[in-house]
Amino acid sequence: MEGNKSPAGCFLLGGSNVSDLLPLSTYYTNMALGQYLRETREEMKHVSWPTRKQVISYTALVIVVSIITSLYLGLFDYFFQMLFKSVI
């Protein structure tokens, strides 16, 4: 495929205008399913997968940050609710 790959996952064909972008989905619709699966399998070999320990720690971090954020927003909601009740 000719062109330079842009950060948005599209190929720049012949120019740098937004109208010159060809989505990757257009490229893959012209490809045979078997070829697509082979290329996908090859690309998956290049992926750097996280270790089990990393997955567990990142999952725990997401859960903790989600709980903290919900408490923070919940407190603001409660205080604003009390403020509006006292004003009205």
N, C-alpha and C positions, 0 to 999 in steps of 0.2 A: 504494500500500500504506500502510495506516495504521500508526502506531506510531513509536517512536524506535529508531534503529539502535544496537545495543550494540556494544562493542568486540570481542565474540566472534563477530561476523558473523551475529547473529540479530536478529530484530526483537522489541521489547517490545510486546506487544499488550495494552493495557488495564491493565497493572500492572507491577510491578517484581520479581515473584517468579520464581524459576527455572522454575517450572512454566508460566509465561506466555510463555516463549520459543518462537518459531516459527522453526525452522531455515530458512535460505534455500533449501535443497533442496526443501522443501515448496512454497515460492513458485514455484520454477522448474518443478516438475512440472506445474503448471497453465498454463504458458506454451507457446505454440506454438514449435516449433524455429526457424522463421525469425525470429520476434521475438527469441528468445534470442540468435541469432547476430548480428542487427543491433545489439542492445544491447551485446553483447560487443565487436563491432568499434568501436563508439563509445567504449566505456570504454578500449580499447587505445590510442586516440588521445591519451588523457590521461596515459598512462604516460610517465615520464621515463626513457628508456633510457640506460644507461651508454655512454660512448664506447669505441672499440676499445682505446685506451690504458688506460682504467680497468679494463676486463675483464681485460686481460693482467696489469696490476699486482695486482689483487685475486686472480687465480688464482695468481700467483706467491706472494703472501702466504699464501694457504691452504696451498699446498704446503710452504713453508718452516715454517710453524707446525706442520703435521702431522708433518714430519720431526723437528723439535725435540721435540714432545710424545712421539713414539714413542721417541726416544733417551732422554728423561727417564724414561719409564715402563719402558723396557727396562733401564736402569741400576738402578732401584729393584728390579725383578724379579730381576736378577742378584745384587744385594747381599743381598736377603732369601733367595734360594735358597742362597747361600753361608752365610749366618747359620744357617739351619735345618739345613743339612748338618753344620755344626760342632756344633750343639746335639744333634742326633740321633746 
